[in-house]
Amino acid sequence: MVVNIFLVVILVTILLISRETQKMMRGSNEKLTDLKRELERLQKALEDKNLLTGSIAHEIKNPLSAILF
């Protein structure tokens, strides 16, 4: 009888730990998803910045080369 109660207590403890672990994992997955979206947004912004600065550098260089050469 004592062994059965002990086993029930262990089983309930395992189930509670499992439930808490699942909640923590869900929260972690949501955070990872948010971080991934933010990373993609920042990568796109960096790409846009690089295209813009490349275009500006090209536009500045061309008139100067006509004057200098």
HELIX and SHEET records of a PDB file:
HELIX    1   1 VAL A    2  LEU A   68  1                                  67    
END                                                                             
